[in-house]
Each structure stands twice: as structure tokens, then as C-alpha cells.
């Protein structure tokens, strides 16, 4: 029995993948810890509390996007129907970047909600008195996470369908294929997209845009 070469490659985690998929969240966490770790709520000014909540929204936005995209990819693959391309709504082979399905959309909603629910539980435990007294706004983060997760997953799909090339080679959909591999594959066929961004960069841009959306929502509401 041999291991599929594409599986071996996709299973390796290099520094680029770690940075693109976790860099923004780690940076937000470090900023939050540096500014607010160990400080009591009554020690914070109104502006500092607002900044703290803003960082929480951005953090939830980042991981809601990551979780929603992962859940959509892994659970959406179980769908009995072929996905449709987000830009044309035409059926595409499973595994095509930018392909969406009903099951995948539900999974992305659930993935974002799971991140939001985790935030709800942890924040209420840590800041129970502040929430009870009204010092911190009572926000249903599970709903925020589900919204941001869905938007982040759709953004990822849109970027994948337009800025990441998906090829059909040996009856399998592959991406991030270099020019030498394409020349060797006589039956290579472009399914959709353009070879502009790698999968890592698509994940990075999608999560960054979702964080931006979270900040914009916060600015509009507060």
C-alpha cells in the first residue's frame, strides 16, 4: 500500500502555513494579554474597556472564520450532492476551491457558532461580575461567531473560486500546482480560478477580511 503524494504534501505544516493560519489570531492574543492581563475591570478606563471588547470581537472573527472554513471543508465533503461554484452556481467536482454545498454552509455556521459559544462561556466565567453589573456589554457571542464564521467561509470560497486555480488531473481536483507539474500532466484541465494566490494566502486574506468585518461591525454598533 502506498501513500497518496498529495496527501503527504498537504499534511506537512511549514512556517508559512502556521503564519498564514494562526498569525493574526496570535498577534491579537498577545496584544490583549499585554494590555489587559492581570488588570481588574475597575482599573480600566471606558476607552480601555471598549478596546478590550474590540479585541475580543476581532479575535472571535478570526477563529470563527478558521473554524467555519475547516468545518465546511471537512463536513461538506460528506454531502451526497456535488458542490456548486460560488461565482456561477454551477456544479463542480468535490474538492474544487470555491465550491459550496448546503451541508458545507450549515457546517460553517456551526463552526462559527462553536467559537462564539466558547467565547460566551469563557468570558462569563472570567468577567461574571462585570457582565452582571453592566460594566461590559452583554453580547451573544455565539450569534456573532456564527455570522462572522459564515461570512468568513463565503469570503474564503469567493477568493478560492477567483484567485486560486483548481485543476483536474487524473480525475482528481488539485491546487497549488507549479508549472513543472502542469507540464508533466497531459490531461490537466483548469476547473476554475486564476493562479494568483496559494491556499495559505487565501486563508490569510479571508481571515484578515473577516477580522476587518468584525471591527467594522463593532464600530457601527458601538
N, C-alpha and C positions, 0 to 999 in steps of 0.2 A: 504494500500500500504506500502511495506517495502523497506528499502534502501539496496542495494547490499553491503554486508560487505566488499568486496574487494574494492569497490569504496570509502567507508568511510575511509579505511586504506590509500589508495593511495592519498586521498585528504588532509590528515593531513601533515603539514610541521613541521618537527622537526629540531633540530640544526644540525644534521648530513646531512640532505638533503640540508639545507641552505648553510652549509660549502662546501659540495661537488659541488654544482651547482653554487655557487657565490663567493667562497673563493678566487680563483686565480684572477678573474676579480677585486674584491675589493682590493686585495693586489697591483695589477698593478696600479689601480687608486690612491691609497694612495701614492705610490712611485712617480707617476707623479705629483700629487698635491704638495707633499713635496719638490720636486726638482725644479719645473718649475712654480708653481702658482704665479702670480704677477710679474714675471720677463719678461722684454722686450726682443725681439729677438736679439737686438744688444748687450745685456748684456751676451749672451751665447757664449761660445767658439764653435769651429767647432765640437769638441768631444761631447760637451753637446747637441748640435743640433742633432747630429747623435744618441745619446742615447734617446733623446726625440722622434725621429721618430721610433726608435726601440720599445719603449714602446707602441707607437700608434699601430704599427703592431701587437705586442703581444696582446694588448687589443682587437683589431678588430678580431684577430684569435680566442680568447676565446669566445667572444659573437657571432661571426659568427657560430662557432660550436654549441653553445647552441641554437641559433635561427634556424639553419638548421635542427638540430635533432628534435626540437619541431614541426616545420612546417611539416617535413617529417612524423612524427608520427600522427599528428592531421589531416593533409590533405591527407596523404597517405591512411588513413583508409577509405576514401571516394572512393577509387578505386574499380571498379566493378570486377576486377580480383584478384585472390589470390596472395599474395606476394611470392617471391622465396627466399630461404635461400641464403645468400651472399656467403657461402662457397661451396654449392653444386649446386645452381641454380635450385633446385627442389622446387615445390610448398609446402608451409606450411600454416597452419591456420592463419588468420589475428590476429595480436597481438603477434605473435611469435618474440622473440628477435632475431635480425639478419635478419629479413625478409625485403626485399626491393621490391619496385614496381616502374614503370615508373613515376607514379604520385608523389610518395614519393621523387624520385630523383629530379624531377622538383621543388618540393616544397622546398627541401633542398637547391637547387641552388638559388631559390628566397629568401629564408630566409637569407642566407649569403649575397646576393646582397643588401638586405634591410639594413642590418647592415653597409655594406660598403658605401651605398648611404647616410645614416645618418651621417657617419663619414665625407664623402665628403662635405656635406652641412655645418656641424658644424665647421670643420677645415677651410674651405674657409672663413666663416664668421669671425672666430676668428683671423686667420693669413693671411688675404687677402693681405696685403702689402708685407708680407714675400714671399708668393707664387708668387705674381706679379713681385717682384724684383729678384726672383730666389734663394733667401736665403734658402728656403725649396724646396725640390724636388716635382714636380707636379706628383702625383701618383693617378691613377684611383682606389680609394679605393673600389668602387662598384665592380670592377673586382676582386680585391684582396679578398674582402669579399665573393664573390660567389665561388671562388676557394677554399679558406680555409673552407668555410661552407660545401661544397660538400665533401672535404677530411675528415673533422671532423665527418660528419654524417656517412660516409662509415666506418671510424675507429670505431665509436660507434657501428655500426651494426656488424662489424667483432668481436669486443670484446663481444657483446651480443650473437653472434652465437657460440662462442667457450668457453667463460669463465663465462657465466651466464646461468643457467639452466632454460629452459622453459618446463613446464609440461602441459599436457592436463588433466584437472579434470572436471568432469561433463560437458563435451563438451565445456569447456572454457579454454583458454590458460592463465596460471598464472605463476608468477615468484616470487623469494624471498620467497619460501615456506620452513618453517622449518620442521625438521624431524617428529615432532609430528603431524603436519597437513598431511604430506605424509602418515603416518601410518593409519590415520583415513580415507583417501581416497582410497578405494579399487580399483577404476578404474584409478588411477594416471598413466600416461604414459609420459615418457621423450620424448619430441619432438626433442630437440637439446641442445647442450651446456654441460657445466660442472659447478657444484656448487662451483665456486671459488670466483667470485666477485658478490656483490649485485648490484642492479640497480644504487644506489648512487655512488658506486665505479667505475662502468663502465662509468658513466657520468664524474666523476672526471678525470679518466685516459684518456678518449677520449679528453676532453678539454685541459688537460695538454700536450698531444701529439700534438694537433693542435697548441697550443702556441709555442711549440718547433719547429714545422714545419715553423711557421711564422718567428721565429728568424733565422732559417736556410736559408729561402728564402732571408731574409734581408741581412744576411752575404754574400750570394752568389752574390746578386745584387750590394751591396754597399761595 
